[in-house]
């Protein structure tokens, strides 16, 4: 009883109240300081001298500057939590701007967004170079589907990025066909035969070094032949000569087989004398190279090297 009375003595109660009051005052003071600082940050973030007013865009040649600027302005318009402006040089959404530009403009290869100065945002881009054309999943000469004539630019890696205007003649090497990873309806942003593309290009380039002039490539659409490809030597890939091979071939080896075949008689002379009547050269069977020429009257002559 005596101990309990001591704990509840008037001076002890008074000391407890004083401590509670001090703690309460500290909490109130901290909250006031927090509110003052928070409001101060809001006003500071809206200070004109630390907000972006200018946008500089460089590196674009095909994509219009106004189109890029429109997207950037859209992303830096407004406020975070209705309080902090997105134009603040410390708060502008850099990653979002880069992501949206890359999604909308497939032609862009690299995109860099930096604050050149406190009041100037710099957008630096590089554009993909159109090296080849992808012209549909079917060879247009074999179908009446007019959509097959629409072509798209491809870069050196087989990335399809933008619709191409009509080109007469053989300005670009053309690709036809596709795989499950290529969106036929909207191919921009897709890769063409990503696992084989670079090997196909090397093989095409080697054919050119051997004085052949390939014009297009098309992947077989026949059931059971999905792993086969054809490089056409004429502008009309449906009716002209082609070189057939398996996509998973050893490309160095089939190049050697091809070179050996065209350097050996009788194929060497036949190519020299009647190249325009060549139907195909087939490299799908290891070291054996098959070929066929058409003859007068619609008949054909076969050969094997």
Buried (B, 14 or more C-beta within 10 A) or exposed (E): EEEEEEEEEEEEEEEEEEEEEEEEEEEEEEEEEEEEEEEEEBEEBBEEEBBBEEBEBEBBEEBEEEEBBEBBEEBBEEBEEEEBBBBBBEBBBBEEBBEBBBEEBBBBBEBEBEBBEEBBBBBBBBBBEBBBBBBBBBBBEBBEEEEBEBBBBBBEBBBBBBEBEEEEEEEBBBBBBBBEEBEEEEBBEBBBBBEBBBBBBEBBEBBEEEEBEBBBBBBBBEEEBEBBBBBBBBBEBBEBBBBBBBBEBEBEEBBEBBBEBBEEEEBEEBBEEEEEBBBBBBBBEEEEBBBBBBEEEEEEBEBEB
